Amino acid sequence: MPHPPSAVVRSDAVAVGRRGDGRAECQPSSACSPARPPPPEPPLPMANIAISLCGEGRGHASRVCTLIERLDPAHDVLVYTGGDGLEFMRHRLAMRMPRVRIESIPGIVFQYVGGRLDVMRSIAAGLDYQARQIGPLVDRMIADLEAFGADIAITDFEPALPRAASRLGIPLVSIDHQHFLLAYDLDALPWTLQWNAWFMSHAVWMYVMDAADTVVSAFFRPPLRRGWEHVVQVGPLLRAEIVAAAPHAGDYVVSYLRRHTPFSAIDAIAACGLPVRVYGLGEREPTGSVSFHAIDDRRFVDDLAGCRAVIAAAGNQLIGEALHLGKPLLVLPERAHAEQLMNAHFLAAMGCGTFTLLEEIDRARVQAFVSGLERFSPAIAGVAGRMDGTPDALRVVEHRLAHPVTAA
């Protein structure tokens, strides 16, 4: 069970270190040795792999697609997801990965009212899902897994597959971002966010139990909490197109926004003084210097690699992609979205970008960011090209395939 943070905020908190110039920097702690990925395994026989993922947004789907694309193509893969993730994965994998079957499942969806995240409605929706839908879904998955002959299960923050796998004795690998709430030392965050993390960590604990391996994928890497030394820390899982891209600084800004973003935020971003290419809101008619683009993997990667800076929602996956390509970021966490706020604080602590609340963004903040991009260059240089955690995550999966009944 998660434990509340200490009532005392330590002055020597080690979730971020201190650079010689006094600026905060995220570093692993030598006092708490994190688990290392196992060494590469010899070639493995074909396996049947079941994967489930949260369908909210596209970050989970991007992470899982990257993992699937890097697995041996001889494996048969059964994927469960819904919402945004279902559309994303079918578009990206259907034609290229014939041995991958994607099944639609219900899932928890964030509730928005007037373009803002409604925390209480979201909690109510989650409780309703737990009460009405997860039981029948677990039963369905048990039947599927038995027919499929699953050798291992992998989950990215989805609660039904872990329960089905546990009842069948199938080894489970957890690969997600959300486990940082349980495993990471978050003492460097503001006290209110530490309490938010403690509260949210109960949901993570209830979602995923009995995992043989736990992998946390994040662009930041503070030390692990005592008792969580078994966790493997990896960077964001980056698609091959991002890793292969040749970054350069063009004369435009890329903006990736959630579909509930208010128009006032778009108006503020438009005042940055450069053309803005917006993704996430669908294709629309241009507004002044702002153009709106449908999600297209190839074009988005090209635009991200060639932009001068990124102004976007504060998702872990996109931040990792942008940092890998050496792009400074202005991220826009929602006031009620604690996980985004934590991502934003870690980004600022690294010196690779800054943030402002989505509800408070204005022209002055956008212009100040764009006019001061040079201040992020030293920190960006230290992480560019070094973000990809896919090889380390893949080694964990391959180790579990080779040793399915060995305790983690």
FENZIJO-V836466 format. One record per residue. RES is the residue in one small letter. NEAR is the number of other C-alpha atoms within 10 Angstrom. D_LAST is the distance of its C-alpha to the last C-alpha in Angstrom with 2 decimals. Layout:
# FENZIJO-V836466
[[RES,NEAR,D_LAST] [RES,NEAR,D_LAST]]
This chain:
# FENZIJO-V836466
[[m,8,18.94] [p,16,20.01] [h,10,22.35] [p,12,25.63] [p,15,26.35] [s,10,28.40] [a,7,32.10] [v,8,32.85] [v,14,32.21] [r,10,31.60] [s,8,34.01] [d,10,31.57] [a,15,28.82] [v,21,26.43] [a,24,25.05] [v,26,27.78] [g,20,29.50] [r,14,33.18] [r,11,34.79] [g,7,37.98] [d,6,40.00] [g,8,38.59] [r,14,36.76] [a,18,33.26] [e,23,30.45] [c,22,26.74] [q,16,24.76] [p,19,21.36] [s,17,21.83] [s,8,21.76] [a,10,21.53] [c,14,18.01] [s,14,15.94] [p,18,13.68] [a,15,10.48] [r,14,11.86] [p,19,11.34] [p,16,10.66] [p,11,14.10] [p,13,15.99] [e,14,15.64] [p,9,18.93] [p,9,20.66] [l,13,18.91] [p,10,20.96] [m,13,21.90] [a,17,19.46] [n,18,20.11] [i,22,18.15] [a,27,18.90] [i,24,18.89] [s,27,20.35] [l,27,21.61] [c,27,23.97] [g,28,27.48] [e,18,28.98] [g,18,30.31] [r,21,29.28] [g,21,26.45] [h,26,23.64] [a,26,25.49] [s,20,26.03] [r,22,22.36] [v,25,21.40] [c,21,24.47] [t,16,23.55] [l,19,20.13] [i,19,21.91] [e,14,24.67] [r,14,22.42] [l,15,20.61] [d,14,22.36] [p,14,25.41] [a,12,25.17] [h,16,22.37] [d,19,23.74] [v,22,22.57] [l,20,23.43] [v,22,23.58] [y,23,24.47] [t,25,26.19] [g,23,29.56] [g,18,31.98] [d,17,32.15] [g,24,28.92] [l,22,30.49] [e,15,33.58] [f,19,31.78] [m,20,29.43] [r,16,32.24] [h,13,34.43] [r,15,31.99] [l,17,30.33] [a,14,32.86] [m,9,35.04] [r,10,32.69] [m,15,29.75] [p,11,31.34] [r,15,28.14] [v,20,26.88] [r,15,28.06] [i,19,28.19] [e,13,28.80] [s,14,30.29] [i,20,28.89] [p,15,30.17] [g,23,28.39] [i,20,29.10] [v,18,31.69] [f,16,32.92] [q,17,36.52] [y,13,39.22] [v,10,42.77] [g,9,45.35] [g,13,42.84] [r,17,40.73] [l,17,37.37] [d,15,38.12] [v,15,35.28] [m,11,36.68] [r,14,37.29] [s,16,33.79] [i,15,32.37] [a,12,34.81] [a,17,33.78] [g,17,30.12] [l,13,31.11] [d,13,33.30] [y,16,30.52] [q,15,28.31] [a,10,31.32] [r,10,32.84] [q,15,30.61] [i,19,26.93] [g,14,27.60] [p,11,29.59] [l,18,27.22] [v,19,24.22] [d,14,26.56] [r,14,27.59] [m,21,24.09] [i,20,23.29] [a,12,26.43] [d,15,25.65] [l,22,22.14] [e,11,23.63] [a,9,26.48] [f,16,24.39] [g,14,22.00] [a,21,18.88] [d,19,16.03] [i,22,13.56] [a,28,14.40] [i,26,14.35] [t,27,16.03] [d,27,17.96] [f,23,19.09] [e,24,20.50] [p,25,20.23] [a,27,21.34] [l,30,18.85] [p,28,15.82] [r,24,18.13] [a,22,19.31] [a,25,15.96] [s,16,14.94] [r,11,18.31] [l,13,17.97] [g,12,14.51] [i,22,13.53] [p,25,9.94] [l,28,10.29] [v,25,9.78] [s,26,11.80] [i,29,14.06] [d,25,17.01] [h,25,19.29] [q,21,19.68] [h,22,16.48] [f,25,18.36] [l,24,20.37] [l,21,17.63] [a,24,15.75] [y,20,18.76] [d,23,21.55] [l,27,24.52] [d,21,27.26] [a,23,29.20] [l,20,29.96] [p,12,33.13] [w,15,32.90] [t,9,33.56] [l,18,30.63] [q,22,28.33] [w,17,29.47] [n,15,29.09] [a,22,25.46] [w,17,24.89] [f,15,26.73] [m,17,24.96] [s,22,21.48] [h,15,22.18] [a,16,22.48] [v,19,19.15] [w,17,17.54] [m,11,19.56] [y,17,18.92] [v,22,15.15] [m,14,13.44] [d,15,10.47] [a,21,8.53] [a,16,5.14] [d,20,5.76] [t,26,8.87] [v,26,11.53] [v,25,14.88] [s,27,17.88] [a,25,20.93] [f,28,24.03] [f,25,23.74] [r,22,21.23] [p,25,21.97] [p,26,19.85] [l,27,16.83] [r,17,17.65] [r,13,16.88] [g,9,13.84] [w,18,12.22] [e,17,11.49] [h,17,7.82] [v,23,9.69] [v,22,10.87] [q,31,14.66] [v,24,16.76] [g,25,20.40] [p,28,21.94] [l,30,21.49] [l,24,25.05] [r,21,26.98] [a,13,28.57] [e,13,31.98] [i,22,31.11] [v,16,29.66] [a,11,32.77] [a,15,35.29] [a,12,37.92] [p,22,38.43] [h,14,41.89] [a,14,43.65] [g,13,46.01] [d,13,48.52] [y,21,46.68] [v,27,43.88] [v,26,41.09] [s,24,40.30] [y,22,37.53] [l,21,38.24] [r,16,37.06] [r,12,39.55] [h,14,40.73] [t,19,41.84] [p,15,45.43] [f,10,48.22] [s,15,49.10] [a,18,45.89] [i,19,46.84] [d,16,50.31] [a,17,48.96] [i,27,46.76] [a,22,49.83] [a,19,51.59] [c,22,49.34] [g,15,52.12] [l,16,50.25] [p,18,49.73] [v,27,46.63] [r,22,44.62] [v,26,42.89] [y,21,40.03] [g,20,38.54] [l,16,41.87] [g,11,43.11] [e,13,46.10] [r,11,49.24] [e,9,52.50] [p,13,52.32] [t,12,53.38] [g,11,55.08] [s,15,52.67] [v,22,49.65] [s,17,48.62] [f,18,46.17] [h,19,44.00] [a,14,42.08] [i,16,38.42] [d,11,38.55] [d,14,35.54] [r,11,37.68] [r,12,40.29] [f,19,37.91] [v,21,36.07] [d,15,39.49] [d,17,40.74] [l,30,37.73] [a,24,37.97] [g,21,41.70] [c,25,42.06] [r,22,43.05] [a,26,40.79] [v,25,38.74] [i,25,39.58] [a,24,37.03] [a,25,34.89] [a,29,32.05] [g,23,29.12] [n,24,26.07] [q,22,26.24] [l,22,29.95] [i,27,29.86] [g,27,27.28] [e,25,29.48] [a,25,32.59] [l,25,31.26] [h,27,30.08] [l,28,33.68] [g,28,35.15] [k,31,36.65] [p,28,37.42] [l,31,36.80] [l,27,38.59] [v,29,36.20] [l,25,37.52] [p,24,35.20] [e,20,36.66] [r,15,37.71] [a,13,35.77] [h,15,32.59] [a,18,30.51] [e,21,27.58] [q,19,30.20] [l,23,31.82] [m,22,28.67] [n,21,28.25] [a,26,31.93] [h,20,31.78] [f,25,29.01] [l,27,31.05] [a,20,34.12] [a,21,32.38] [m,25,31.44] [g,19,35.13] [c,26,34.57] [g,28,36.36] [t,20,37.68] [f,24,37.82] [t,18,40.25] [l,18,39.91] [l,20,40.75] [e,15,43.39] [e,13,44.99] [i,18,45.06] [d,18,48.59] [r,17,50.48] [a,12,50.71] [r,17,46.94] [v,21,46.44] [q,17,49.29] [a,11,48.07] [f,21,44.67] [v,20,46.26] [s,11,48.89] [g,9,46.42] [l,17,43.77] [e,11,44.40] [r,14,42.80] [f,19,39.34] [s,15,39.79] [p,11,38.44] [a,18,35.08] [i,22,34.82] [a,16,35.46] [g,14,32.40] [v,17,29.94] [a,18,31.82] [g,18,30.18] [r,15,26.87] [m,22,25.11] [d,24,23.31] [g,19,19.52] [t,20,19.38] [p,16,18.57] [d,20,15.46] [a,25,14.25] [l,19,15.29] [r,16,13.31] [v,24,9.99] [v,27,11.60] [e,20,13.00] [h,20,9.95] [r,24,8.59] [l,21,12.25] [a,16,12.50] [h,12,9.61] [p,17,9.80] [v,13,9.12] [t,10,6.42] [a,10,3.81] [a,16,0.00]]
